[in-house]
Each structure stands twice: as structure tokens, then as C-alpha cells.
Amino acid sequence: MLRRLPLFLLVCIFTGGLRAQDLAGIEIHGFVTQGFLFSSHNNYLTMQSSSGSLAWTDGAISFTDSLSDNLRVGIQLHMYQLGELGGPNVQVDWASGDYKVNDRLGFRAGKVKTPLGLFNDSQDVDAVFLWILLPQSSYPVDNKSFYLSHVGGEAYGNLALGARAGNLRYRGYAGQAILDLTGGYLRQSADDGLVFTSAPGGKVYGGDLRWEAPLKGLTLGSSALVQAVDGKAPLGGMHIAPFLVPAEYAQFEKGKFYFAGEYIRAPCPEHSLPNRPCLNT
């Protein structure tokens, strides 16, 4: 409860601010997706996909508003059902305030998105991708909310390097990430008899450096994330010491041509659950 108190207060403050504004300035976006999955030799993520499954429903709605020329606030609510994962509970994907001093420096606080690789912080935008599923090893859909955002703060900015050198975008952040009680990782823990009633979580910090090259459409970048997780259950606990997740990536777009490639790797950290797969690989 104490972990969620800063976020609750932040949302209350922003809600009060929105009431004092012209409601015509609020932007509302959302999506609803109904998926169908079919696999030939296995059942995917708790769904009966080998027989064909419609058990994947996803939807979100976001509200954003500019309170001044420099200050922007917003929140996104999300609900999903992925086989036996998820459920009717409404989750807060992100809820933050964004103060932009100038193009070179800005700050975000609240429940802010976590940059890692090309696509981690845009997983909640349904219309962004040309594909349905990102690679599960890098962007696990059954633990998407854990990687998407964290409660904390971020500094960001854009450094113009000149017409012949492009732009350099940077982001640095620190906070706490919480596992989803209805997500895949804790579902696996429950199968082993370790049922959590309070979501485990831990400190997270890192950054992202992205170079937009003078060659139009070319982006190169690198990210680094350090994550730790601790939690207590009635019959035991979980402890994952801080571990590093590096990512390097490249992207090129020209007309209808699109290419993207990235490398993300996390060592399997030691923790209290035997034979338990890593949070990310």
C-alpha cells in the first residue's frame, strides 16, 4: 500500500488540476483489440491455442492535458485477459507529469514509462506496430506491465549536433517496478506453491541514448537497465539481486521500407525459487 501511495497522491493532484482547466483541451485516446491465436504443436501462454483460441482481449484508454506551455499531465488505464492471465481489474499503465524546460532538458515524475531497446516504452500503443506480437524473449507479453513503467522519475532531452551530425536523445531514470499479481511470472510461482498476495517489486534505474543520424530514417541506440526484485509470501519469499539488462538497437525507415534489429540480454539472476526461469532473457 505504501508503494502505491505516491502514485495515488500524484493522480489526485493531477485530477484536481484537470478540473480547473478547460476540458476541451483534454486529449482522449484508446483502443480495444480482440485476438485469435492458433498454434500447431503447443498451447501458448495458458490459452488453448492448439485448437484455436479467442481468449485474448486487450483495451486501454488514456487522458492527457497541457496545463501550461511547459507542463503536461496524463494517465492511461488498461484491462486485459490473456488466457488465464490478467482479468477484470483495471491497471494504471502510466500516470505522470511532464515538465519540459526546453528542448535540451525535461523531467517526468509519477508512474513513468521505462525505456529499454526500441519498443519497450511503446508496448501500450496498439497502433504503433506492424505485427501482433513482439519477440517473447525480449518483450514478454505475459509480464508486459512490469517492464512498461515504473514509479519514480526521469530526466530527458534532445541535443542538436548540427546538420551533419544529427540529434542525440537521452533519458535517465530511477524508481521502483512492481510485478503484476495476475502476470505470467507470479502465475508460475503460484504453480510452485508460492502465492503472493502483495506484489513483489524492487528498485530499477537506467538510461537510454538514441542517435538520430543525418541520414534520414536511421536511428542507432543503446539502453541499460538495472533491476532488483524482493517479495514475501505466506509460504516463502523471493529475492533477486540487482542485475543488468543491456540493449543495443538500430532502425531504418525509408518510404515503405522498414528495418529494425536489436540485441537484449539479461543474465539469469540467482533467487529463492529453484528451476525458475529469468524475469527476462
C-alpha positions, 0 to 999 in steps of 0.5 A: 500500500505504501508503494502505491501511495505516491502514485495515488497522491500524484493522480489526485493532484493531477485530477484536481488540476484537470478540473480547473482547466478547460476540458476541451483541451483534454486529449482522449485516446484508446483502443480495444483489440480482440485476438485469435491465436492458433498454434500447431504443436503447443498451447501458448501462454495458458490459452488453448491455442492448439485448437484455436483460441479467442481468449485474448482481449486487450483495451486501454484508454488514456487522458492527457492535458497541457496545463501550461506551455511547459507542463503536461499531465496524463494517465492511461488505464488498461484491462486485459485477459490473456488466457488465464492471465490478467482479468477484470481489474483495471491497471494504471499503465502510466500516470505522470507529469511532464515538465519540459524546460526546453528542448535540451532538458525535461523531467517526468515524475509519477508512474513513468514509462521505462525505456529499454531497446526500441519498443519497450516504452511503446508496448501500450500503443496498439497502433504503433506496430506492424505485427501482433506480437513482439519477440517473447524473449525480449518483450514478454507479453505475459509480464508486459506491465512490469517492464512498461513503467515504473514509479519514480522519475526521469530526466530527458532531452534532445541535443542538436549536433548540427546538420551533419551530425544529427540529434542525440536523445537521452533519458535517465531514470530511477524508481521502483517496478512492481510485478503484476499479481495476475502476470505470467511470472507470479502465475508460475510461482503460484504453480510452485506453491508460492502465492503472493498476495502483495506484489513483489517489486524492487528498485530499477534505474537506467538510461537510454541514448538514441542517435538520430543520424543525418541520414534520414530514417536511421536511428542507432541506440543503446539502453541499460537497465538495472533491476532488483526484485524482493517479495514475501509470501505466506509460504516463502519469499523471493529475492533477486539481486540487482542485475543488468539488462543491456540493449543495443538497437538500430532502425531504418525507415525509408518510404515503405521500407522498414528495418529494425534489429536489436540485441537484449540480454539479461543474465539469469539472476540467482533467487529463492525459487529453484528451476525458475526461469529469468524475469527476462532473457 
